[in-house]
Amino acid sequence: MENFIKDVVPSNMGNMRIEVDAFIELYNEGKCELVDVRMPMETKVWQVNFGLKIPAPELPERLEELPKDKLIIVACPKADRSNMARMWLATQGFEVKYLSGGLLGLMDHLKGGKAKSLKL
């Protein structure tokens, strides 16, 4: 954990998040997995029909569901929970980033014809 906190400096902050376009590219190439860390009540109201749905509080019990050979992209509506989940997963040895702009930003980016850019 000590080494982890030493990396929390302004010059490294960009390495902790991923922009939507970069996420889509890596996802389409099969190099990353989206992990939706919202609570079940949130995913019932509006769904993202791809990626893993693991609420943040359940991550410790469900680590075996996460691929070890891909970059993990955690996401919530904006970024607060996903960044906390990212920090914890990083301490568990995962290569992980949070989605900049969150799921709301991703959905805004994919609206209309742009949804075709994501290979499902």
PEQUIMO-V233999 format. One record per backbone hydrogen bond with DSSP energy under -0.5 kcal/mol. NH is the residue of the N-H (numbers start at 1). CO is the residue of the C=O. If there is no record, write none. Layout:
[[NH | CO] [NH | CO]]
This chain:
[[5 | 1] [6 | 2] [7 | 3] [7 | 4] [8 | 5] [9 | 7] [12 | 9] [13 | 9] [13 | 10] [15 | 12] [16 | 13] [17 | 14] [18 | 98] [23 | 19] [24 | 20] [25 | 21] [26 | 22] [27 | 23] [28 | 24] [29 | 25] [30 | 27] [31 | 26] [32 | 26] [33 | 71] [35 | 73] [36 | 34] [36 | 52] [37 | 35] [37 | 75] [42 | 39] [43 | 39] [44 | 40] [45 | 41] [46 | 42] [49 | 47] [52 | 34] [54 | 36] [54 | 52] [56 | 37] [58 | 55] [59 | 55] [59 | 56] [61 | 58] [62 | 58] [62 | 59] [65 | 62] [66 | 63] [71 | 31] [72 | 95] [73 | 33] [73 | 71] [74 | 72] [74 | 97] [75 | 35] [83 | 79] [84 | 80] [85 | 81] [86 | 82] [87 | 83] [88 | 84] [89 | 85] [90 | 86] [91 | 87] [92 | 88] [92 | 89] [93 | 90] [94 | 89] [96 | 94] [97 | 72] [98 | 16] [99 | 74] [100 | 18] [100 | 98] [102 | 99] [103 | 76] [104 | 77] [105 | 101] [106 | 102] [107 | 103] [108 | 104] [109 | 105] [110 | 106] [111 | 107] [111 | 108] [114 | 111] [115 | 110] [115 | 112] [116 | 113] [117 | 114] [118 | 115] [119 | 117] [120 | 118]]
